[in-house]
Amino acid sequence: MTALGHRGVSDPYIHAEKRDPRGRELCELDNMAGKLVILLCGMLLVASSGAEQGNRKPSCGSMEEIVACPMNFAPVCGTDGNTYPNECALCVKRQETKMDILVIKEGSC
């Protein structure tokens, strides 16, 4: 498409559509980039909220003081970065240190 520019001379650049090398309009590319940014932000939000939801309080019960734990091996990973042989051992550590150690996941860290 051409238009009359200065002094009535035909100027093809006045109304030229902006296109990338593949022939797509640039506004289409801007729209795709915007959607991609929104999608990535959403994925990051979901990933970060899911990481904190995994932490849970161990089932220590209402014991004042734990004297002994069972010998069963069911490892749990604590928020302090240590692997405990079972939740009872984690509860003992909570009582000893007076720290709020939570269970990140079942299994070793």
Secondary structure, DSSP 4 states (H G I P E B T S, - for coil): --EE-GGG-EETTSSPPPB-TTS-BHHHHHHHHHHHHHHHHHHHHHHHHHHHHT-B----TT-SS----------EEETTS-EESSHHHHHHHHHHHT----EEEES--
